[in-house]
């Protein structure tokens, strides 16, 4: 569920869970939206950031991120 929640926070296509919306209905809505987005894409399955900056040495960036002496929450941000 956490990866779905992060996906929901990163996209404007999925509204946050409503106060009267059950957890099951919220999860189903996220799942259906993700399936819809993925089925309609024709782009490479790479990350959006790597498509935006293709000339960046992403292997080095990811390595630096993993080796940074910071918390996991900071790395995720």
N, C-alpha and C positions, 0 to 999 in steps of 0.2 A: 504494500500500500504506500510506503514511503516514496518509492520511485514515481508512482502515479501522482502523489501530492506535489512532488518537486516539478514534474512535468506540468501540472496544472498551474503552478505558480509562475512558470517560465513562459507560458503562452497566454495570449489574450483571448484565445478561443474557448477557454473553459472558465466559467465563473466559479467563485468559491462556494463551498457548501452552504446552502441556505439554512436559516435557523429552524425551519420546519421540515427540512429534507433529511430523510433517514440516511444513515451511513451506506446502506445497501443501494439505495437509489443514487446517491452521490457517486459511488464506485462504478455503478453501471453507466452513468452519464459520462464519467471520465473515460471509461473503456470504449464506449461507443464513439466518442469524439476522437480518441486516439486512432481507432480503426478507420474512421472516416478520413482523417488527415493522412494516414499512411497509405490508404488505398488510392488516394487521388494524387499522390506525389509521383513525379516522373524524374526527379533529380537523383543525384547520387545519394547513397545512404549515409554519407559522411556527415560529420557534425557541422552545424551551420557556421560556427566560428572558423572552421578550417576552410570552408568555401568562401567566406568573406575575406580572409587574408591568406590566400594560397601560397604566397612567397615566404611565409614564416616557417622556421624550422620547428614544426610542432613536436617532433620527437624530443627535442631539447627542452621545449616548454613543459611538456608533460613530465619529463624526468626531473626538471627543476621543481615543479610543483610537488611531486611525490617526495623529494628529498628535503623540502623546506621544513624547518623546525617550528611548525605551527600546528594548531589543533585541526582535527578532521573537519570541523564545522567551517573554519576559515578556508581550508582547501576546497571545500565544496562550493563556497561562495565564489 
